[in-house]
Amino acid sequence: MPQGEFITRFAPSPTGHLHLGHAASAFCVWGFAHAAGGRVLLRMEDIDQTRCKPEYEASILEDLTWLGLEWSGPIRRQSEHFEDYEACLETLRERGLIYRCFKTRREIAEILDAEPESEMTAYIGAQLPASEEAERLERGDAFAWRLSLSAARDTLGSAYDDLSYTEFGPDGLHGVKADPAPFGDVVLGRKETPTSYHLACCHDDALQGITHIIRGEDIREMTSVHTLLQALMEWPQPLYHFHPLIMGPDGKKLSKRFGDRGLRAWREDGKTPTDIRAMTGLS
């Protein structure tokens, strides 16, 4: 384990009750922090104001307390800090790194489907001419702020080709080549929401001084996008660890969308925190 201060975080989205997959992730986060004599911060990634509910946050806090997991300091709720993310978007806009994209998800899907022989798997676009953009804005059309991959590459120069991040674990540290290209021009915000998961997550990790991030294997590839943002914004880069996912009988990862029972339901069935830990496969 690396020497020095160890600050990590647990950052659920309050869109439902915690389930076994969340419990496994939480046990990993707190386990690493405990072993390193570090701290765990709690963050509510609640930028989706349609799906995130106060009652789900209350349930998350209740479940974590029941599991015996304590966090340091106040809870950071991303919905209370939209102005911070707006400032980041403005900085990126002034540097010519983002542009307004007015295409719908369906239009983008059609563009990608029309190039079956191409290696292009994600959308690459460009800013509209000023007159056309002004017309779309005047009409009130919806848009997304997209990070221009080509502009990012030009800005970083040779450093773009050297993008990497560092993983930590029982076997020590090792570097991993980062490749944001397969994600194309990612969305960093929308007309109605001044941030995306990528921007808010990376901003908050830097702001809160996160030194180590423990996340599921399903987020591994996305770390390349975060590496790019960290380089562009000159944010410090944490060390990363990716834990295995809890899989259901159908071979798919457990999630709220795939019918996994919430911890509350297991608790009502008489299960204990020790039982939950055993059910996740952790000793």
PLY file of the C-alpha trace (Angstrom):
ply
format ascii 1.0
element vertex 283
property float x
property float y
property float z
element edge 282
property int vertex1
property int vertex2
end_header
0.00 0.00 0.00
1.38 3.45 -0.89
2.67 5.55 1.98
1.18 8.90 2.94
-2.30 10.21 3.54
-5.11 8.02 2.27
-8.41 9.77 1.48
-11.05 7.91 -0.47
-14.78 8.27 -0.97
-18.03 6.37 -1.32
-20.25 8.14 -3.82
-23.67 6.55 -4.42
-26.47 8.09 -6.46
-29.68 8.31 -4.38
-31.91 6.88 -7.10
-32.93 3.83 -5.08
-32.01 1.68 -2.10
-28.54 0.21 -1.67
-28.24 -3.43 -2.77
-25.63 -6.17 -2.37
-23.48 -4.72 -5.12
-23.31 -1.41 -3.28
-22.52 -3.24 -0.03
-19.62 -5.10 -1.66
-18.22 -1.83 -3.02
-18.63 -0.10 0.34
-16.87 -2.93 2.17
-13.95 -2.64 -0.28
-13.75 1.14 0.12
-13.81 1.07 3.92
-11.55 -1.99 4.00
-8.78 -0.29 2.05
-9.15 2.89 4.09
-9.00 0.98 7.37
-5.91 -0.96 6.30
-4.16 2.30 5.36
-5.31 4.23 8.42
-7.15 6.55 6.05
-10.48 8.32 5.78
-13.66 7.78 3.78
-15.69 10.76 2.61
-19.34 10.38 1.66
-20.62 12.06 -1.49
-24.13 12.00 -2.93
-23.92 12.08 -6.72
-27.41 13.48 -7.12
-27.16 15.57 -10.28
-30.12 13.68 -11.80
-32.85 15.73 -10.17
-35.59 13.59 -11.72
-34.50 10.23 -10.31
-32.69 11.25 -7.11
-34.97 11.47 -4.08
-34.41 12.58 -0.45
-35.99 9.36 0.80
-33.34 7.33 -1.04
-30.54 9.38 0.51
-32.08 8.76 3.94
-32.20 5.03 3.16
-28.53 5.03 2.08
-27.44 6.71 5.30
-29.51 4.25 7.32
-28.00 1.26 5.51
-24.40 2.47 5.88
-24.94 3.09 9.58
-26.47 -0.38 9.97
-23.44 -1.90 8.24
-21.21 -0.13 10.76
-19.52 2.09 8.16
-18.63 5.59 9.39
-17.51 8.46 7.18
-15.48 11.59 7.84
-16.75 15.15 7.64
-19.93 16.49 6.08
-21.70 14.86 3.15
-21.13 16.60 -0.18
-24.27 16.75 -2.30
-23.49 17.56 -5.90
-26.90 19.15 -6.48
-25.86 21.91 -4.06
-22.81 22.84 -6.13
-24.00 23.26 -9.71
-22.29 26.66 -9.82
-18.92 24.92 -9.34
-19.50 22.74 -12.39
-20.81 25.69 -14.41
-17.52 27.46 -13.71
-15.62 24.44 -15.03
-17.69 24.42 -18.21
-17.05 28.12 -18.68
-13.31 27.57 -18.33
-13.41 24.78 -20.89
-15.57 26.90 -23.22
-13.17 29.84 -23.04
-10.33 27.50 -23.96
-12.23 26.18 -26.97
-12.41 22.67 -25.54
-16.19 22.19 -25.53
-18.98 22.95 -27.97
-22.77 22.88 -28.04
-24.13 19.79 -29.76
-27.80 19.98 -30.73
-28.10 16.45 -32.06
-30.49 14.11 -30.29
-29.49 10.66 -29.06
-31.48 9.16 -31.93
-29.69 11.31 -34.51
-26.31 10.32 -33.11
-27.27 6.65 -33.11
-28.30 6.96 -36.76
-24.97 8.59 -37.62
-23.03 5.77 -36.00
-25.25 3.08 -37.55
-24.67 4.60 -40.99
-20.94 3.80 -40.75
-20.92 0.03 -40.13
-17.44 -0.44 -41.59
-15.93 2.44 -39.66
-13.91 2.12 -36.47
-15.99 5.00 -35.11
-17.92 3.74 -32.07
-18.68 7.07 -30.41
-19.78 10.45 -31.68
-17.26 12.98 -32.99
-18.77 16.34 -33.87
-17.95 20.02 -34.19
-19.31 23.39 -33.19
-21.97 24.83 -35.49
-21.36 28.07 -37.38
-22.13 31.04 -35.12
-25.24 32.09 -37.03
-26.76 28.61 -36.97
-25.93 28.14 -33.29
-27.54 31.50 -32.45
-30.67 30.46 -34.36
-30.91 27.16 -32.47
-30.44 28.93 -29.14
-33.09 31.48 -30.05
-35.51 28.63 -30.70
-34.73 27.18 -27.30
-33.44 23.89 -28.70
-31.93 21.40 -26.26
-28.20 20.85 -26.46
-25.32 19.07 -24.77
-21.91 20.47 -24.00
-19.44 18.02 -25.54
-15.71 17.84 -24.96
-13.94 18.11 -28.31
-11.51 15.22 -28.46
-9.59 16.86 -31.30
-9.27 20.15 -29.39
-8.16 18.24 -26.29
-5.52 16.42 -28.33
-4.26 19.70 -29.79
-4.14 21.34 -26.37
-2.17 18.56 -24.71
0.11 17.87 -27.66
2.49 14.98 -27.05
1.15 14.67 -23.48
-2.07 13.31 -24.96
-0.25 10.23 -26.24
1.31 9.74 -22.81
-1.96 9.80 -20.84
-2.00 7.14 -18.15
-3.19 6.40 -14.65
-1.89 4.27 -11.80
-3.59 1.29 -10.19
-2.85 0.14 -6.66
-3.52 -3.14 -4.90
-1.96 -5.93 -2.88
0.73 -6.34 -5.54
1.75 -2.66 -5.44
1.48 0.00 -8.14
1.40 -0.30 -11.90
0.71 2.18 -14.67
-2.08 1.80 -17.20
-2.24 3.45 -20.61
-5.30 5.71 -20.92
-7.21 5.84 -24.20
-10.17 8.24 -24.26
-10.56 8.00 -28.06
-13.20 5.20 -28.08
-15.56 7.47 -26.12
-15.50 10.24 -28.70
-16.73 13.70 -27.72
-18.20 12.92 -24.30
-21.02 14.97 -22.79
-19.92 17.21 -19.91
-23.19 19.03 -19.38
-26.57 19.81 -20.87
-28.79 22.82 -21.30
-30.89 21.81 -18.31
-28.10 20.27 -16.19
-24.76 22.10 -15.93
-22.69 18.97 -15.47
-22.32 15.28 -16.21
-21.05 12.45 -14.06
-17.58 12.77 -15.61
-17.15 16.46 -14.84
-18.74 16.47 -11.39
-16.87 13.36 -10.29
-13.43 14.58 -11.36
-14.01 18.09 -10.01
-15.10 16.79 -6.63
-12.25 14.30 -6.37
-9.83 17.18 -6.87
-11.69 19.54 -4.55
-11.96 17.00 -1.75
-8.35 15.89 -2.01
-9.18 12.29 -2.90
-5.94 10.32 -3.10
-7.33 6.83 -3.78
-10.42 5.72 -5.68
-11.90 2.26 -5.24
-14.53 1.49 -7.89
-16.06 -1.44 -9.73
-14.56 -3.12 -12.78
-17.46 -1.72 -14.83
-15.98 1.78 -14.48
-12.43 0.81 -15.44
-12.62 1.86 -19.10
-14.28 5.17 -18.21
-11.19 6.09 -16.19
-9.50 7.06 -19.46
-12.01 9.89 -19.88
-11.36 11.03 -16.32
-7.61 10.94 -16.95
-8.11 13.26 -19.91
-10.20 15.70 -17.87
-7.66 15.70 -15.06
-4.91 16.55 -17.53
-6.89 19.33 -19.18
-7.95 20.92 -15.90
-4.60 20.25 -14.17
-6.36 18.37 -11.41
-4.32 15.93 -9.29
-4.73 12.32 -10.30
-5.71 9.79 -7.61
-4.58 6.20 -7.57
-7.19 3.64 -8.64
-8.28 0.18 -7.59
-10.99 -1.79 -9.42
-12.87 -4.42 -7.46
-14.78 -7.38 -8.93
-18.54 -7.02 -9.40
-21.21 -9.04 -7.64
-22.99 -11.06 -10.31
-26.53 -12.39 -10.25
-27.70 -15.89 -11.25
-28.11 -14.66 -14.83
-24.46 -13.64 -15.01
-25.26 -9.92 -15.02
-24.04 -7.49 -12.42
-26.47 -6.75 -9.62
-28.13 -3.35 -9.84
-31.33 -1.55 -9.02
-32.39 -1.93 -12.62
-31.97 -5.70 -12.65
-34.12 -6.53 -9.69
-31.57 -6.96 -6.92
-33.12 -6.78 -3.47
-32.27 -3.77 -1.38
-30.34 -4.08 1.88
-33.44 -2.88 3.68
-35.34 -5.96 2.46
-32.56 -8.27 3.62
-32.52 -6.53 6.98
-36.27 -7.01 7.34
-35.70 -10.71 6.64
-33.46 -10.84 9.70
-30.07 -10.72 8.00
-27.20 -9.13 9.94
-24.29 -7.01 8.62
-22.13 -10.12 8.99
-24.58 -12.03 6.81
-24.47 -9.27 4.18
-20.68 -9.36 4.11
-20.76 -13.14 3.64
-23.36 -12.80 0.87
-21.05 -10.48 -1.04
-18.31 -13.11 -0.92
-16.09 -11.02 1.34
-14.69 -12.50 4.53
0 1
1 2
2 3
3 4
4 5
5 6
6 7
7 8
8 9
9 10
10 11
11 12
12 13
13 14
14 15
15 16
16 17
17 18
18 19
19 20
20 21
21 22
22 23
23 24
24 25
25 26
26 27
27 28
28 29
29 30
30 31
31 32
32 33
33 34
34 35
35 36
36 37
37 38
38 39
39 40
40 41
41 42
42 43
43 44
44 45
45 46
46 47
47 48
48 49
49 50
50 51
51 52
52 53
53 54
54 55
55 56
56 57
57 58
58 59
59 60
60 61
61 62
62 63
63 64
64 65
65 66
66 67
67 68
68 69
69 70
70 71
71 72
72 73
73 74
74 75
75 76
76 77
77 78
78 79
79 80
80 81
81 82
82 83
83 84
84 85
85 86
86 87
87 88
88 89
89 90
90 91
91 92
92 93
93 94
94 95
95 96
96 97
97 98
98 99
99 100
100 101
101 102
102 103
103 104
104 105
105 106
106 107
107 108
108 109
109 110
110 111
111 112
112 113
113 114
114 115
115 116
116 117
117 118
118 119
119 120
120 121
121 122
122 123
123 124
124 125
125 126
126 127
127 128
128 129
129 130
130 131
131 132
132 133
133 134
134 135
135 136
136 137
137 138
138 139
139 140
140 141
141 142
142 143
143 144
144 145
145 146
146 147
147 148
148 149
149 150
150 151
151 152
152 153
153 154
154 155
155 156
156 157
157 158
158 159
159 160
160 161
161 162
162 163
163 164
164 165
165 166
166 167
167 168
168 169
169 170
170 171
171 172
172 173
173 174
174 175
175 176
176 177
177 178
178 179
179 180
180 181
181 182
182 183
183 184
184 185
185 186
186 187
187 188
188 189
189 190
190 191
191 192
192 193
193 194
194 195
195 196
196 197
197 198
198 199
199 200
200 201
201 202
202 203
203 204
204 205
205 206
206 207
207 208
208 209
209 210
210 211
211 212
212 213
213 214
214 215
215 216
216 217
217 218
218 219
219 220
220 221
221 222
222 223
223 224
224 225
225 226
226 227
227 228
228 229
229 230
230 231
231 232
232 233
233 234
234 235
235 236
236 237
237 238
238 239
239 240
240 241
241 242
242 243
243 244
244 245
245 246
246 247
247 248
248 249
249 250
250 251
251 252
252 253
253 254
254 255
255 256
256 257
257 258
258 259
259 260
260 261
261 262
262 263
263 264
264 265
265 266
266 267
267 268
268 269
269 270
270 271
271 272
272 273
273 274
274 275
275 276
276 277
277 278
278 279
279 280
280 281
281 282
